[in-house]
Amino acid sequence: MEKIFPKALKKGDKIAIISPAGSVEPLQLKSTLDLISKKGFQHVLGKNLYTKYSHGYSYAGNEKQRSEDLNWALNDPEISAVWASRGGYGCQHLLPNIDLKGFKKNPKWYIGYSDNTVIQSYLYQKGFASIHGQTVKTSGFGVTDESYALIFDILKGKKPDYKLKTNNFNKAGNVEAELVGGNLALIYALLGTPYNFNFKDKILFIEDIGEKFYALDRMLMSLELAGVFKQIKGLIIGGMTGMEDKESNKNYDDSFDSFAYKIISERVSAYDFPVAFGFPNGHIHDNRPLILGAKAMLNVGEKSSLKFN
């Protein structure tokens, strides 16, 4: 199925800001909301954007409230893009309630990462591309200007073309295929459900934060046992940071944890697809956007690159 891409935004178009998972404070969103206005777009806030609902986690409202905001943003014909305020946990609650009636008539970009991976997987299964990129909330470790600038480039109709740094764990090769993936923990959580990505003949991207090394390997083992690595044509690994704990891991604050990379490299060593480590996307300072559902050319070698067609 060829993926459907939203039309390019123009000055004055409206971008809905919603909180489909964790709760946020107004000051956490201010800088990006100001940036949206500076770029010439209008930000429209979801009714429950700043709602708080404590139920074992601080959600941005209960499941009904968050579903209402998501469906409003997806289906309102005056909205041209939907930008998640943050991730955290809670997007899985919304999957059975997603309504795309209006969205199908007026497709729009959905922007987010982390927990938003599950919504992007849902959209992918329905035939729509999305932007796996920085949320509205600026992370505590900061975000590069390019992380946001490149999102606005995509919204305006430009597709990114990345030159990748060399990494000792890379496995050389060239492949052209659709890109799928996102946060590894959520890809793992969707295995065996109707909302999982279709991995066949795809390039898979993964990133994660705050996992124990054994938990990282467990998730990779689940992908292997589910046959994912037998199906994909290429693999890209982004940020792996905050792994294990500060006391025992000297690389805890690194964007691309070397031991996490070693675990991944060993787990996929038996497969012959190209593998690119160190892509600047994930829970890291330099979080550059990817287009899930877009065809891309991945070249891994002395000069590696990822170009979207």
N, C-alpha and C positions, 0 to 999 in steps of 0.2 A: 504494500500500500504506500503510494507516494504521500509524503507528509504535507499538510497544509500549513503555509506560512502566512502570518498576519500581514496586512498591508502596512507600509511604512507610515510612521506618525508624522504629522505636520504641526507647526507652531500653533499653540492654543488647544491642542488635543488634551483630553482628560485622562489622568492615570489614577486608578483606584488604589488606595493604600489600605490593606487589610491585615489582620493578625489571625492566621488560621491555626496557630499553635500556642506558643508561650506569650505571656503578658509583657507589655512594654510601658515605658514612661514617656511622656511627651518630649522631654529633653533629649532622649536617646534617638529621636527621629528628626530633630530640628535641622541638623546640618544637611541631610539628604533632601528633606522637603524644600529647604531653601534652594538647593541645587536644582531640583526639578523646576522650580519657578524661574530660576536664572536661565535655564535652558529653553524657556519659552513654553513650557507645558503647565497644565493646571493639575494640582493634586486634589483628589476628592477623598475624604476620609470615611472609612467604613463606620457604621453606627456603633459597632462594638470594638473599634480599634484599641481603645484604652480600657476596656472592661477587664475586670479581674475576677476569676473564679478559682478558689482553692479547693482542690479535690485530690490530694496527694501530689499535686504539682500546681504551679501558678499559671493557669490557662487564661487566655484572653476571652473569657466568657465560657459558658457551657457549650455542649456540642451543638445545640440548636442555634445559639447565637452566632457561633463561628460559621456554621453552615449557611445561615442567612446572609452573612456578609460575603462569603465566598460566592454564593450563587447570584447575589446582587451584582457583584463585580464582574463575574463571568458573562452575565446575560444582559446587563443594561446597555442599550444601543449607543448611549452617549459616552461610554467608557471605551478607551482605545488600548489600554494596557492595564495589567494587574500586577502590583508590586507588593510582595509579602514584607511585612515589617521585620520579621525574624523567623527563626526556626524554633528549635527546642524540642518539644514533643506535643503531639495532638493532631497532626494532619491525618493520621490513619483513621481517626474517629469520623472524619468527614466523607470518606470515600463512598460509602453506600448512599449518601444524600446528595451527591453532585448532580446538578441539572445543567445540561448543555444545549437546551432548546434554542435559546437566543444566541449562544456562543457559536453554534454551527452556522448561523446566518451571518454572524459578524465576528470571525475569529480574532483573537487579540493575544498579544504576548503575555505570558505568565512568567514573572521574574522572581527567583529565589534559589536557595540551596539548602543544605542540611536536611531538616525534617520535610521541607517542601519537595524533596525527591519523590515522595509517594504521590503527590498531586501531579507532578510532571510525568510520572509513569502512567498515571490514569489518562492524562491528555495524550500521551504518546500512543497508548492502546487505542484511543479513539481517532487517531490520525493527525494529531496536531503537534507542531514543534513548540519548544519553550526555551527560555534562557536560564541556564544554570549559572547564576552569578550572585553577586553581593546583594544582601537584603538591605532594606531601608535603614535599619539599625546599624550604626557603625560599631564594629567590634571593639572591645576593650584594648586589643593590641593594635588598633588602627587599621586603616585601609588606604591603599595607594589611590592617587587621583585617577590613574589609568583604569583601575577596577570599575569605577563609575563611568568614566568617559567612554570606554568601550561598550558598555551597556547602551548608552545613548546612541552610539554609532549604529548598533544593531537595530535599535528602535527606528532609526532613520533609514534603514534599508541596506546598511553596509555589513558585509560578512567579514569576520576577523581572519587574519592570516598570521600565524604565529611561527617565529623561529625559536626552536627549543635548545636549551643548553644540553651539552653532553653529560651523560651520567654513566658511571661504571657498571650499573646494573642493567643498562639498556640491552635489548636484543634487536639486532638489525633486521630491516625488512621494509617493504612498502605495501600499503593496502588502501583501497578506496571503499568506503562503506558508510552506512548511517551510524551516527554516534548515539549511544544510549548510556544511562548510568547516573551517577551522583554519589550520594553518601552511602558508603558500604553497609553501615548498620541498617539502613532502610531498605537497600536492595536485598539484604539478607532477610529482613523482616517480611518482605513481600513474597519470598520464595514459596511456591505452592498455592498462592492465592490467585484469584482472577485479575488482580491489579498489577501483576508482575510485568516487567519489561519482556519483550520478545528479543532474545539474545541471538537468534540464528543469523549468521553472516553479518554481525554488527561489530563495530569498535566499541569496547566497553571502557568507560571512565569510572574510577573509584577514588574516593578520598575519605578521611575520617579524622576524628579527634578524641582524645581522652579514653582510649581503649587499653586494656591490659594486653600484653603481647599474646598470651594464650587465647584471649577472646578474638583478637585479630585472626589468628590461625584458625580458630573454630569457624569463623564466618567464611574464610577462604575455603576451608574443607567442605562447608555446606554448598558453596558454589560448585566446587569440584564434583561432589557427590550428586548434585542436581544436573550435571552435564553441561554447565555453563561454559567451561573452558574448552569443551569439545565443539561448542557451537560458534564461538566468537572468532573474528578474523584479525583482531588486534586489541591491545590493552594499553590504556594510559593511566598512570598513577599520579595523583596530585598530592595535596598536603596530607601528611601523616604527622600529627603534632600532639603534644600533651600526652604522649603514650606512657603507660606504666605509672610511674610516680616520680616526683622531683628527687626524692632521696636516692633512688636506685638507678635512675636513668640520666646520665649526664647530657643526653641529647633532648631532654624533655621539652625545651623551648624551641627546638629546631623546627622549621617548617616541613622539612623532609627527613624524618627520623631514619637514620641509616640502618638500625636493626630491624625496624618495621619493613623497610625496603628489602632487607636480606630475607625475611620471612616470606614476603610476597614473591621475590625472585625464585626462591627454592620451590615454592608451591606450584609455580607455573613453568618450571624448567623443562618439563617433559613435553611441552607443547611448542609448536613451531611458528606461532604467530609473532609478529613484531611487538615489542614492549617498550614503551617510553616512560621513564621515571622522571619525576621532578617537574610535572606540569604545574604552572602557577594558578591553581584553582583549589578552593577548599577553605578550611578554617584557618586561613593564613593572611598575613598582611597584604600580600600581592595576589588578590583573588580575581583573576581575569575570566571573563564570561565564556561559556561554551554554549553552542546551540544544540540541544538535544533533539534528535529527529532529522538533523541536517546531514547531507552527505559530506564527507570530509576525506581528504587525502592525507594519510599519515605516512611520513617518511622518517625512518629511524636509521641513522648511520653517522658518518663523520659530521654531516650537517643535517640535523633533524628539523622537521617542520610539521605543522598541522594546518592545513588550509581548507576552509569551508567553500564548497562549490555553490 
